[in-house]
Amino acid sequence: MPIELVCLDADDTLWHNMRHFESAERALFDLLAPFAEAGVSRAALDAAESRNLRLYGYGAKGFTLSMIEAAVELVGPALTADTVGGILRIGRDLLAHPVELLPGVDAALDALSGRARLVLVTKGDLLHQETKLAASGLGGRFAGVEIVSDKTAATYARVFHAHGAAPERAAMAGDSLRSDVLPALAAGAWAAHVPHGIAWSHERAEEPDHPRYRRLAALADLPGWIDAIGRAP
């Protein structure tokens, strides 16, 4: 059963992302060091993110608002305009970070493009994701780009239908079990986990035991798995 459509995540699948968020977190914890030790600041930030994801969605802008909220909770009335300004600078730096492709991405996309139509499926702030895609130089590699607020089974079903592929002839690959693997499997597609090494706590999930799932060491292994699916009876 040949795969006709390959969907790919962007952040930490095609280019580095979490390393920049980790840098932003460290800068925040340094800024708040006079008021709380790093572990306390991290707990406050994680809690703020958990509360705010359904309101602000994913991306650097929502993360910046969560940083400010965590600072308000930790510092209280002593929070100054200078500290808030410092947090906003951290957020602006996060929005302006360079786009660095992961090793082997160009070769993997070359190999995949000869096997199936490629669609980028990424979540987050629309403007920021568009900016990163433009900076990456990869936009022309894809038959379609889907920037979504969240990745659910319904999201993938819509994407597969929009790009003319039955779920059983579609595959999704990315670094997140929660967003790239589990909902794609639930939608009836194949799904590959390509771990990045830095996992955001809100994206962690149990690895599935599923016949349409595969864990890959690198994106370079995806074309071979696509070929194996096509050879299966």
N, C-alpha and C positions, 0 to 999 in steps of 0.2 A: 504494500500500500504506500505509494510515494507521497511524500510531504510536498504540498503545493505552496504553503505559506509559512514562513519562519518569522516569528515576532521576537524582537530583542529589546531588553531593558537598556537604559542608557547609563544612569549613575552607578558607578562601581561595577558595571559590566563592560561598557565601552570606554569610559574615562573615569579618572579618580574623582571621588566626591567626599566620602566620609573623612578622609584625612584633613580636609578643609574644615569640616564641622568640628572635628576633634581639636584643631588648632583654635577655633573660635571658642570652644568650651574652656580650654586652658586659659585663654585671654580673659574670659569672664571670671574664672575662679581666681585669677591673680588680682583682678580689679576688686573683687569682693573679699579678698583675703583679710583686710582689717576687720571684717564683720563676721566671717564664718570660715571654717576650714574647708578644704576642697571637697571632702566627702559630703558635708552638709549642703554645700552649694550644688553639688551634682544631684543629690536627692531632691532638692527643691526644684531644680530645672527639669528633671525627669517627671516629677509630679505635674508641673505646669504644662509640659508638652502633652502628657496623657490627657489632661483636661481639655487642652486647646486644639488637638488634632481635628476633632469633629467640627470645630468652629472656624479655624484658620486654614485647615488643610495642611499639605506637606510643602516643605520648601524653606528657603532662607528667611523669607519675610515673616512667616508664622513663627519660626525659630527665634527671630529677634524679639518679637512680642513676648514670647515665653521667657526669654532671658530677662526682659524688663520686669515681667510679673514676678519671676523668682527673686530678683533684686529687691523689689518692693516688699515682698514677704520677709526677706532676711534682714533688711536694713531698717524698714519702717520709716518713721518721720525723719530719720537722719539721712535718708537718701537725697543726694544733692543733684542739681542740674548737671554738674560736671560728670558725675558717675553715670547718669542717664545718657549724657552725650558720649561717654566712652563706650557704652553698650551699643549705641547707634553706630559708632565708628566700626565696632567689631562686625555688626551686621552688614554694613556697606562693604567692608573688606571681603566678607563671605560672598556677597553678590558679585564681586569683581575678580574673584580668583581665576587664575589661568586654567584653561582646559587642557589636561594632559591625558592623552590616550594611553590606555593600558597596553602592555606588550602584546604584539601579535594580532591586534584588532584589524588592521588593514588587510593582512593576509587571510584572516578568517572570513571577513566580509567578501573578499574576492572569491573565496572558495564557495561560500554559501550562495552568492548571487548566481552561480552557475547551476544551482540545484532547485531554487525556489524563489518566489517573490519575497522581498524583505520589507517588513514594516517595523518601525520603531514605536514602542509602546512605553511611555514614561509618565510618571506622575509628578506633580509639583506645581509651582507657580508658572503660569503660561509664559510670561515675558522672560523669566529667568531661564526656563528650559529652551525656549526659542533662541535666546542669546547664546547659550552653551552649545546648542546644535550648530549654529552658524559658525561659532569659533572653532568647533571641532573639524570642520571641513568634510563631515560625513553625510551631510544632507542629501547629496546627489546619489548616495548609495541605496536609498530607500524608495520603494514604490509608494509608501505612505508614511505619515507621521501622526501618531495619536498621543496627545498630551492630555492626560485624564486626571480627575481629582482624586480617584482611588482606583485600585485594581481589584475587581470582584469578578465572580463567575459571569455575572451579567455584562460587565465591561468587556470581557473577552468574547462572549457570545456575540455582542454587537460588533466588535472589531472583525471577527472572523466573517460574519455575514457581510459587513461593509466591503470587505476585500475579496469576496467571492469564494471562500473556502469553507468546506464542511469541517466541523471541529476535529474529526478523526484524521483530517489531512492537514492539520495545522500543528505547529510546535511553538512553544514559548521558552525562551532561555533568559536567565538573569541570576543575580546574586542573592535574591531574597526568596526564602521558602514561603513566607507569608504572602507576598505580593505577586511573585513571578511564577511560583510552582503550584501551590495548593488551589488557587482559584482557576488557573488554566486547566488543571486536571478535572476540577468540578465542572468546567464547561465542556468537557469531553475531548480536550486536546492532549497532546504530548507535552511534557515539560522537563526541562533540564535545569539543574541547579549548578551554577558556576560560582562557587564561593570566592569572595574577594579577600577575606582575611580580617577585615574590620566590619563587624556586624552591629548595626544599630539595634538597641534593645527592643524598639517597637516593631522590628521586622523579624524577630526570631520566632521560630515555630518548630514543631517536631517534624523530622524527616519522614516522608510518607513511604509506606510499603505498597507500591502500586506498579502494575505492569507497564504503564506508559511514562514512568518516571526514570530519570537517570541523573546521577551526580557525576559531573565532569571536572577534571582537574583544571581545565583552561578552555577558553572559547575556541581555541584551535582544535579541540576535540569534537566540537559540535558538528562539522560537516560529516565526519565519519559516522556519528550516531544517526544523523539524518539518512545516510546511505543504508545503514543497518535496518532502519525502520522500513525503508523502501523494499529491502530484500525479504522482509518477514512475510510469511504466508498470511 
